[in-house]
Amino acid sequence: MKIFAVVLAFLAVFIPSAWLKATARIAPQAQGPPQMPAQMSVETKACLKCHQKDQPAIYQQWGNSKHYRANVGCYECHRAEKGDPDAVEHGDYLISVIVSPTDCGRCHPNEVTQFTASHHSKAARILGSLDNVLAEVVEGNNAMITPAFPKGVSAAAVNGCWQCHGGEVKSNDDGHLDPATWPNSGIGRINPDGSEGSCGACHARHEFSAAQARHPDTCGKCHLGPDHPQKEIYEESKHGIAFFANVASMNMASPKWIVGEDYSQAPTCATCHMSATRTQPVTHDVGMRISWNNRPAISIRPEVSDAKMGLPGKDISWETRRKNMQNVCLACHGQPWVDNFYQQYDGLVELYDSKFAKPGAELYALAKPLLRPVEFANKLDFTWFELWHHEGRRARHAAAMMGPDYTHWHGTYEVARNFYSEYVPQLQDLAEKYMNSPDAAKAGAAKKLDARLNEVLNSEDHKWFLGKMDPEKAAARAKAALEFKQRYQK
């Protein structure tokens, strides 16, 4: 832990004691916001002599910031102490390149406390998951050699996973940051001082603009692509259409930025997940308004995932979080509209879970004894992974954000297509291959898989696949098809 000590006694003339006390590098929740210094510090002025000339863009960004107006400059944020793992000599001063949440918490304790309790700050914990197995082993190798990784590291992980989720930033012996781990603005970055997260992931340095953090494009750095295309979903939704049509009227630089007061044209990602309403304060814990966690193969409630990660949100029920989100919705919509939306959303989550995710996961577990034991060494591994990790997530996320094309064509359609045309045939082939195996264990596993697969396919959700649709239901569908043709005949 870095201790931001009092320097040069004469600075006390210009910097109030409350500010000096507040700059101690301690837990952010231990104190309130400091008083701002009366003028720019001597150290920051020394920094600016070079940076104004050598990095004019950074200087100008800082000049546009509230930090500049509050006399908070380079040294106030970047100062380091001897013994800090990332401390380097820079001119006449000892500095740290990385400004961590601990540093930001000196002035923004509430925001950092909330952020630290969120899934965002823990995003680097994914680095032990299946996603990183893909990047490190399946896609990558250990050909990238750096001082911190003498045995090598995968460039696919360095340039991919770590840049959104954040990796562990390592300091080399001279205090300089290892090139495999820096630059990195991943939102769950593990910093040299031990803190988790990167405020700069959303509040890009050195202007740290609230307006930029409120813009959907900021979230789009990470929340897009085949497995979590929230940015694309937002753009196709009525919310996104309204935003981009009216962006000039969104008043995004407003200090308080309350929906319904400072703007009413459209919500952004920040509006729904973080920003203030007339009765609800800003939160930097983006999970406090989410009532489903749709990241896993089978949806779970957010307090369940918070408990698994040891987060304080474990004590906040999904019902409370849903009320928090509904409070946002009610700035523009009536209660019946909001209630009906949530019935639609819950219906889609329950459809995906019950029809595909739960039986799919059970069948995959039964198939495991018949597969090569190495992850992603079997075609079935990829098929099941993409069913839930890509298509299943897209369907659920899109329903949550009212993106119909992603819900259907990029979601449930692709789930169903790959379930019936890829997953089921692969399971059938696997069972048939080992049904009469001389290995009793494999033969037994194949019979269990085959029996459960037949049960699933003969269930109400799937028996159409076997041509066993109920006659009454088949007749009703035939009647509806006839009525459709008659309605649109020329």
C-alpha positions as CSV (number, residue, x, y, z in Angstrom):
1,M,0.0,0.0,0.0
2,K,1.4,3.3,-1.0
3,I,1.5,6.1,1.6
4,F,1.0,9.5,0.0
5,A,3.1,11.5,2.5
6,V,3.3,15.2,3.1
7,V,6.1,16.7,1.0
8,L,8.1,20.0,1.1
9,A,6.8,22.0,4.1
10,F,6.3,25.1,2.1
11,L,3.6,23.4,0.0
12,A,1.4,23.5,3.1
13,V,0.9,27.2,2.4
14,F,-0.8,26.4,-0.9
15,I,-2.4,23.1,-0.2
16,P,-4.9,22.8,2.7
17,S,-4.3,20.2,5.4
18,A,-7.5,18.5,4.5
19,W,-6.2,17.9,1.0
20,L,-2.9,16.5,2.3
21,K,-4.7,14.2,4.6
22,A,-7.0,13.0,1.8
23,T,-4.0,12.1,-0.4
24,A,-2.9,9.3,1.9
25,R,-3.1,6.1,-0.2
26,I,-5.5,4.3,2.0
27,A,-8.8,2.5,1.6
28,P,-11.2,4.8,-0.2
29,Q,-14.1,4.3,2.1
30,A,-12.1,5.6,5.0
31,Q,-12.7,9.3,4.2
32,G,-14.8,11.8,2.4
33,P,-13.8,13.9,-0.6
34,P,-11.0,16.3,0.1
35,Q,-10.9,20.1,-0.2
36,M,-9.2,21.0,-3.5
37,P,-5.8,22.7,-3.5
38,A,-5.8,26.5,-3.9
39,Q,-3.3,26.4,-6.8
40,M,-1.3,24.0,-8.9
41,S,1.5,22.2,-7.1
42,V,5.1,22.9,-7.7
43,E,5.6,19.2,-8.8
44,T,2.8,19.3,-11.3
45,K,4.1,22.6,-12.8
46,A,7.4,20.8,-13.2
47,C,5.7,17.9,-15.0
48,L,3.9,20.3,-17.4
49,K,7.1,21.9,-18.6
50,C,7.8,18.7,-20.5
51,H,4.4,17.2,-21.1
52,Q,3.0,20.4,-22.5
53,K,5.7,20.2,-25.2
54,D,6.1,16.5,-25.7
55,Q,2.5,15.2,-25.3
56,P,0.3,18.2,-26.2
57,A,-2.8,16.1,-26.7
58,I,-2.6,14.7,-23.2
59,Y,-2.0,18.2,-21.9
60,Q,-5.0,19.5,-23.7
61,Q,-7.2,16.6,-22.5
62,W,-6.2,17.4,-19.0
63,G,-6.9,21.1,-19.6
64,N,-10.4,20.2,-20.6
65,S,-11.0,18.2,-17.4
66,K,-12.5,19.1,-14.0
67,H,-9.2,18.0,-12.6
68,Y,-7.5,21.0,-14.2
69,R,-10.1,23.4,-12.7
70,A,-9.6,21.8,-9.3
71,N,-5.8,22.1,-9.5
72,V,-5.4,18.4,-9.5
73,G,-2.5,17.6,-11.9
74,C,0.0,15.0,-12.9
75,Y,1.8,14.7,-9.6
76,E,-1.4,14.5,-7.5
77,C,-2.4,11.3,-9.3
78,H,0.9,9.8,-10.4
79,R,3.0,10.3,-7.3
80,A,4.7,7.1,-5.9
81,E,6.6,6.2,-2.8
82,K,9.9,4.4,-2.6
83,G,9.3,0.7,-2.4
84,D,6.1,0.8,-4.5
85,P,6.4,-2.1,-7.0
86,D,5.7,0.2,-10.0
87,A,7.7,3.3,-8.8
88,V,10.1,4.7,-11.3
89,E,12.3,7.8,-11.3
90,H,11.0,10.4,-13.7
91,G,13.1,13.5,-13.7
92,D,13.3,14.7,-10.2
93,Y,10.3,12.7,-8.9
94,L,9.3,9.2,-8.1
95,I,6.1,8.3,-10.0
96,S,3.8,5.4,-10.9
97,V,2.6,5.2,-14.4
98,I,-0.7,3.5,-13.4
99,V,-3.3,5.5,-11.5
100,S,-5.3,2.7,-9.8
101,P,-8.7,2.8,-8.2
102,T,-7.0,3.1,-4.8
103,D,-5.5,6.4,-6.1
104,C,-8.8,7.6,-7.5
105,G,-10.4,6.7,-4.2
106,R,-8.6,9.5,-2.5
107,C,-11.0,11.9,-4.0
108,H,-13.8,9.6,-5.2
109,P,-14.3,7.2,-2.3
110,N,-17.9,6.3,-2.8
111,E,-17.5,5.6,-6.5
112,V,-14.5,3.4,-5.9
113,T,-16.2,1.5,-3.1
114,Q,-19.2,0.8,-5.4
115,F,-17.0,-0.1,-8.3
116,T,-14.8,-2.5,-6.2
117,A,-17.9,-4.3,-5.2
118,S,-19.0,-4.9,-8.8
119,H,-18.4,-7.6,-11.4
120,H,-16.6,-5.1,-13.5
121,S,-13.7,-4.8,-11.1
122,K,-13.5,-8.6,-10.9
123,A,-13.5,-9.1,-14.7
124,A,-9.9,-10.4,-14.7
125,R,-11.1,-13.5,-12.8
126,I,-12.3,-14.9,-16.1
127,L,-8.7,-15.6,-16.9
128,G,-9.0,-19.0,-15.4
129,S,-12.1,-19.9,-17.4
130,L,-12.8,-21.8,-20.6
131,D,-12.5,-18.5,-22.6
132,N,-8.8,-18.2,-21.6
133,V,-8.1,-21.8,-22.3
134,L,-9.1,-21.0,-25.9
135,A,-6.9,-17.9,-26.0
136,E,-3.9,-19.5,-24.3
137,V,-3.9,-23.0,-25.7
138,V,-6.4,-23.6,-28.6
139,E,-5.7,-20.2,-30.3
140,G,-2.3,-19.4,-28.9
141,N,1.1,-20.5,-27.9
142,N,3.9,-19.3,-25.6
143,A,6.0,-17.6,-28.3
144,M,5.7,-14.1,-26.7
145,I,8.7,-13.8,-24.4
146,T,9.0,-10.8,-21.9
147,P,10.9,-10.3,-18.6
148,A,7.8,-11.2,-16.7
149,F,7.1,-14.2,-18.8
150,P,10.5,-15.9,-19.5
151,K,8.7,-19.1,-20.5
152,G,6.3,-17.2,-22.8
153,V,2.7,-16.1,-22.9
154,S,0.0,-16.2,-25.6
155,A,-0.2,-13.1,-27.7
156,A,-3.9,-14.0,-28.3
157,A,-4.6,-13.6,-24.6
158,V,-2.5,-10.5,-24.3
159,N,-4.1,-8.7,-27.2
160,G,-7.6,-10.1,-26.7
161,C,-8.9,-11.3,-23.4
162,W,-6.6,-9.1,-21.2
163,Q,-7.5,-5.9,-23.0
164,C,-11.2,-6.1,-22.0
165,H,-11.2,-8.1,-18.9
166,G,-7.8,-6.9,-17.7
167,G,-4.8,-8.9,-16.8
168,E,-2.3,-8.7,-13.9
169,V,0.0,-5.7,-14.6
170,K,3.5,-6.8,-13.7
171,S,6.4,-4.5,-12.8
172,N,9.9,-5.6,-13.8
173,D,12.9,-5.2,-11.5
174,D,13.5,-1.6,-12.5
175,G,9.9,-0.6,-11.8
176,H,8.9,-0.4,-15.5
177,L,5.8,-2.2,-16.5
178,D,6.2,-5.5,-18.5
179,P,5.2,-5.1,-22.2
180,A,3.0,-8.2,-22.0
181,T,0.8,-6.5,-19.3
182,W,1.0,-2.8,-20.2
183,P,-0.6,-0.9,-21.9
184,N,-3.9,-2.3,-20.6
185,S,-7.1,-0.6,-19.7
186,G,-9.1,-3.8,-19.0
187,I,-11.9,-3.0,-16.6
188,G,-10.8,-5.8,-14.2
189,R,-7.1,-5.1,-14.4
190,I,-5.1,-6.2,-11.4
191,N,-2.8,-3.3,-10.6
192,P,0.7,-3.4,-9.1
193,D,-0.6,-2.0,-5.8
194,G,-3.0,-5.0,-5.5
195,S,-6.2,-3.2,-6.4
196,E,-8.6,-4.5,-9.0
197,G,-10.1,-2.5,-11.8
198,S,-9.4,0.4,-14.1
199,C,-11.4,3.6,-13.8
200,G,-9.9,4.7,-17.1
201,A,-11.7,1.9,-18.8
202,C,-14.8,4.1,-18.9
203,H,-13.4,7.5,-17.9
204,A,-10.7,7.7,-20.5
205,R,-7.6,9.6,-19.5
206,H,-6.8,12.4,-19.3
207,E,-10.0,14.3,-19.6
208,F,-12.0,11.6,-17.6
209,S,-15.2,12.8,-19.2
210,A,-18.5,11.8,-17.6
211,A,-20.1,12.5,-21.0
212,Q,-17.8,10.0,-22.7
213,A,-18.5,7.4,-20.0
214,R,-22.2,7.9,-20.6
215,H,-22.0,7.2,-24.3
216,P,-22.8,3.7,-25.5
217,D,-19.7,3.6,-27.7
218,T,-17.6,3.5,-24.5
219,C,-19.3,0.3,-23.4
220,G,-18.9,-1.0,-26.9
221,K,-15.2,-1.5,-26.4
222,C,-16.0,-4.8,-24.7
223,H,-19.7,-5.4,-24.9
224,L,-20.0,-6.5,-28.5
225,G,-19.2,-9.5,-30.6
226,P,-20.6,-13.0,-30.9
227,D,-20.9,-13.8,-27.2
228,H,-22.2,-10.5,-25.7
229,P,-23.2,-8.1,-28.5
230,Q,-24.9,-5.6,-26.2
231,K,-23.7,-2.6,-28.2
232,E,-25.1,-4.0,-31.5
233,I,-28.3,-5.0,-29.7
234,Y,-28.7,-1.5,-28.3
235,E,-28.2,0.0,-31.7
236,E,-31.1,-2.0,-33.2
237,S,-33.4,-1.3,-30.3
238,K,-35.8,1.5,-30.1
239,H,-33.7,3.0,-27.3
240,G,-30.6,3.0,-29.5
241,I,-32.4,4.4,-32.5
242,A,-33.8,7.2,-30.4
243,F,-30.4,8.0,-28.9
244,F,-28.5,8.2,-32.2
245,A,-31.3,10.3,-33.7
246,N,-31.2,12.8,-30.8
247,V,-27.6,12.6,-29.5
248,A,-27.2,16.3,-29.8
249,S,-30.1,16.9,-27.4
250,M,-28.9,14.4,-24.8
251,N,-27.2,17.0,-22.5
252,M,-24.6,14.4,-21.7
253,A,-22.2,16.8,-20.0
254,S,-24.7,17.8,-17.4
255,P,-23.2,17.3,-13.9
256,K,-26.3,15.6,-12.4
257,W,-27.8,14.1,-15.7
258,I,-31.1,12.8,-14.3
259,V,-33.3,11.0,-16.7
260,G,-36.6,12.9,-17.2
261,E,-35.1,16.1,-16.0
262,D,-31.8,16.7,-17.9
263,Y,-32.7,14.6,-20.9
264,S,-35.7,12.6,-22.1
265,Q,-34.9,11.6,-25.7
266,A,-33.5,8.2,-24.9
267,P,-31.6,6.1,-22.4
268,T,-28.0,4.9,-22.8
269,C,-26.3,2.0,-21.2
270,A,-25.3,4.3,-18.3
271,T,-28.9,5.5,-17.9
272,C,-30.2,2.0,-17.2
273,H,-27.3,0.5,-15.3
274,M,-25.6,3.4,-13.4
275,S,-27.0,6.9,-13.7
276,A,-29.3,8.8,-11.4
277,T,-33.0,9.0,-11.5
278,R,-35.3,11.4,-9.6
279,T,-35.3,9.0,-6.7
280,Q,-32.2,6.9,-7.2
281,P,-28.5,8.0,-6.9
282,V,-25.7,7.1,-9.3
283,T,-24.1,3.7,-8.7
284,H,-20.8,2.4,-10.0
285,D,-21.9,-1.2,-9.3
286,V,-23.5,-2.1,-12.6
287,G,-25.1,-5.3,-11.2
288,M,-27.5,-3.4,-8.8
289,R,-30.2,-3.2,-11.5
290,I,-29.8,-6.6,-13.1
291,S,-32.3,-9.3,-12.2
292,W,-30.8,-12.2,-14.3
293,N,-27.2,-13.1,-14.8
294,N,-27.2,-14.5,-18.3
295,R,-23.5,-15.2,-18.5
296,P,-23.6,-18.9,-17.5
297,A,-24.9,-21.7,-19.6
298,I,-28.1,-21.7,-17.4
299,S,-29.3,-18.3,-16.2
300,I,-28.9,-17.6,-12.5
301,R,-29.9,-14.8,-10.2
302,P,-27.3,-12.1,-9.7
303,E,-27.1,-12.5,-5.9
304,V,-26.0,-16.2,-6.6
305,S,-23.1,-15.1,-8.7
306,D,-22.2,-12.4,-6.3
307,A,-22.1,-15.0,-3.5
308,K,-19.8,-17.2,-5.6
309,M,-17.4,-14.2,-6.0
310,G,-17.6,-13.1,-2.4
311,L,-19.2,-9.7,-3.3
312,P,-21.4,-7.7,-1.0
313,G,-24.2,-7.9,-3.6
314,K,-24.9,-11.4,-2.3
315,D,-27.2,-9.8,0.2
316,I,-29.2,-7.8,-2.5
317,S,-32.0,-9.8,-3.9
318,W,-32.9,-9.9,-7.6
319,E,-36.3,-8.5,-6.7
320,T,-34.7,-5.4,-5.2
321,R,-32.4,-5.0,-8.2
322,R,-35.4,-5.3,-10.5
323,K,-37.2,-2.6,-8.7
324,N,-34.1,-0.4,-9.1
325,M,-34.2,-1.0,-12.9
326,Q,-38.0,-0.5,-13.0
327,N,-37.4,2.9,-11.4
328,V,-35.4,3.8,-14.4
329,C,-38.0,2.5,-16.8
330,L,-40.8,4.5,-15.1
331,A,-39.1,7.8,-16.0
332,C,-40.5,7.2,-19.6
333,H,-42.9,4.2,-19.4
334,G,-46.0,3.3,-17.4
335,Q,-46.2,0.5,-14.9
336,P,-48.2,-1.8,-17.1
337,W,-45.7,-1.4,-19.9
338,V,-42.8,-2.2,-17.6
339,D,-44.6,-5.2,-16.0
340,N,-45.4,-6.6,-19.4
341,F,-41.9,-6.2,-20.7
342,Y,-40.5,-8.2,-17.7
343,Q,-43.0,-11.0,-18.4
344,Q,-41.7,-11.1,-22.0
345,Y,-38.1,-11.1,-20.8
346,D,-38.6,-13.8,-18.1
347,G,-40.5,-15.9,-20.6
348,L,-37.6,-15.9,-23.1
349,V,-35.0,-16.7,-20.3
350,E,-37.2,-19.6,-19.1
351,L,-37.7,-20.9,-22.6
352,Y,-34.0,-21.0,-23.3
353,D,-33.2,-22.5,-19.9
354,S,-35.8,-25.2,-19.9
355,K,-35.9,-26.2,-23.6
356,F,-32.2,-26.1,-24.4
357,A,-29.8,-25.2,-21.6
358,K,-30.8,-27.6,-18.9
359,P,-31.2,-30.7,-21.1
360,G,-28.2,-29.6,-23.1
361,A,-25.9,-29.3,-20.1
362,E,-27.2,-32.7,-18.7
363,L,-26.5,-34.4,-22.0
364,Y,-23.0,-32.9,-22.3
365,A,-22.2,-34.2,-18.8
366,L,-23.4,-37.7,-19.8
367,A,-21.2,-37.5,-23.0
368,K,-18.1,-36.5,-21.1
369,P,-16.9,-40.1,-20.4
370,L,-17.0,-40.8,-24.1
371,L,-14.9,-37.8,-25.1
372,R,-11.3,-37.2,-25.3
373,P,-10.5,-35.6,-21.9
374,V,-8.8,-32.5,-23.2
375,E,-11.0,-29.4,-23.3
376,F,-11.9,-28.4,-26.9
377,A,-10.3,-31.5,-28.3
378,N,-13.7,-32.7,-29.5
379,K,-16.2,-31.2,-31.9
380,L,-18.9,-31.6,-29.4
381,D,-17.0,-29.3,-27.0
382,F,-17.2,-26.5,-29.5
383,T,-20.8,-27.2,-30.4
384,W,-22.0,-27.0,-26.8
385,F,-19.8,-24.1,-25.9
386,E,-21.2,-22.0,-28.8
387,L,-24.8,-23.0,-28.0
388,W,-24.7,-21.4,-24.6
389,H,-21.7,-19.1,-24.7
390,H,-22.6,-17.4,-28.0
391,E,-26.2,-18.1,-29.3
392,G,-27.8,-18.6,-25.8
393,R,-26.3,-15.5,-24.4
394,R,-27.3,-13.4,-27.5
395,A,-30.9,-14.5,-27.2
396,R,-31.1,-13.7,-23.5
397,H,-29.2,-10.4,-23.7
398,A,-31.2,-9.3,-26.7
399,A,-34.5,-10.0,-24.9
400,A,-33.3,-8.0,-21.9
401,M,-32.5,-5.0,-24.2
402,M,-35.5,-5.4,-26.6
403,G,-33.4,-6.2,-29.7
404,P,-35.8,-8.5,-31.7
405,D,-33.4,-9.5,-34.5
406,Y,-30.7,-10.6,-32.1
407,T,-33.3,-12.3,-29.9
408,H,-34.5,-14.4,-32.8
409,W,-32.2,-14.7,-35.8
410,H,-28.9,-14.4,-33.9
411,G,-30.3,-16.0,-30.8
412,T,-33.1,-18.6,-30.5
413,Y,-32.9,-19.5,-34.2
414,E,-29.2,-20.3,-34.0
415,V,-29.7,-22.1,-30.7
416,A,-32.3,-24.3,-32.2
417,R,-30.6,-24.9,-35.5
418,N,-27.4,-26.0,-33.9
419,F,-29.1,-28.0,-31.2
420,Y,-31.1,-30.1,-33.7
421,S,-28.7,-30.1,-36.7
422,E,-25.3,-30.3,-34.8
423,Y,-25.6,-31.2,-31.2
424,V,-28.2,-33.9,-31.2
425,P,-26.6,-35.8,-34.2
426,Q,-23.2,-35.6,-32.6
427,L,-24.6,-37.0,-29.4
428,Q,-26.4,-39.8,-31.3
429,D,-23.2,-40.7,-33.2
430,L,-21.2,-40.7,-29.9
431,A,-23.7,-43.1,-28.2
432,E,-23.9,-45.4,-31.2
433,K,-20.1,-45.5,-31.5
434,Y,-19.6,-46.8,-27.9
435,M,-22.9,-48.7,-27.4
436,N,-21.3,-52.1,-27.9
437,S,-17.8,-51.1,-26.8
438,P,-15.8,-53.9,-25.1
439,D,-15.0,-51.3,-22.4
440,A,-17.9,-51.8,-20.0
441,A,-17.6,-48.3,-18.6
442,K,-17.9,-46.7,-22.0
443,A,-20.7,-49.0,-23.1
444,G,-22.6,-48.1,-19.9
445,A,-22.0,-44.4,-20.4
446,A,-23.2,-44.7,-24.0
447,K,-26.4,-46.4,-23.0
448,K,-27.1,-43.7,-20.3
449,L,-26.5,-41.0,-22.9
450,D,-28.7,-42.7,-25.5
451,A,-31.5,-43.3,-23.0
452,R,-31.5,-39.7,-21.7
453,L,-31.3,-38.3,-25.2
454,N,-34.4,-40.3,-26.2
455,E,-36.2,-39.0,-23.2
456,V,-35.3,-35.4,-24.1
457,L,-36.4,-35.8,-27.7
458,N,-39.6,-37.5,-26.8
459,S,-40.5,-34.6,-24.4
460,E,-43.2,-32.1,-25.2
461,D,-40.6,-29.5,-26.3
462,H,-38.7,-31.7,-28.7
463,K,-41.0,-34.5,-30.0
464,W,-41.8,-32.5,-33.1
465,F,-38.2,-33.4,-34.2
466,L,-39.3,-37.1,-34.2
467,G,-42.5,-36.4,-36.1
468,K,-44.5,-37.0,-33.0
469,M,-46.3,-33.6,-32.7
470,D,-49.8,-34.0,-31.0
471,P,-52.5,-34.4,-33.7
472,E,-54.5,-31.6,-32.2
473,K,-51.6,-29.2,-32.2
474,A,-50.6,-30.3,-35.8
475,A,-54.2,-29.6,-36.9
476,A,-54.2,-26.2,-35.3
477,R,-51.0,-25.3,-37.0
478,A,-52.3,-26.5,-40.4
479,K,-55.4,-24.4,-39.9
480,A,-53.3,-21.3,-39.0
481,A,-51.2,-21.9,-42.1
482,L,-54.2,-22.1,-44.3
483,E,-55.7,-18.9,-42.8
484,F,-52.4,-17.1,-43.4
485,K,-52.3,-18.1,-47.1
486,Q,-55.9,-17.0,-47.5
487,R,-55.3,-13.7,-45.9
488,Y,-52.4,-12.8,-48.2
489,Q,-53.7,-14.3,-51.5
490,K,-53.9,-11.8,-54.3
